[in-house]
Amino acid sequence: MSTSQENNKIEFALDKNNFILMGIGLAIIILGFILMSGGKSDDPAVFNEEMFSFTRITLAPLLVFAGFVFEIYAIMKKPKE
């Protein structure tokens, strides 16, 4: 390669591993929202207690929060040189 082609190489701020980690974080967030959905009653006149299950009230929001924290880690992680 000539020196002009070497100088034109584009370097990204994030490495391939950062993007993979960001994808994993996004999958965790999506899983949290999927677990949070549902719980409605088939009959509008009947109240469904399933809306207040441990999965929807506690686990799913913790997964979403963990996904956002993982996203911050994925962005801040320094690529190997």
Sequence and secondary structure as in RCSB ss.txt:
>XXXX:A:sequence
MSTSQENNKIEFALDKNNFILMGIGLAIIILGFILMSGGKSDDPAVFNEEMFSFTRITLAPLLVFAGFVFEIYAI
MKKPKE
>XXXX:A:secstr
  HHHHHT    SS HHHHHHHHHHHHHHHHHHHHHS    SSTTS  GGGG HIIIIIHHHHHHHHHHHHHHHH
H     
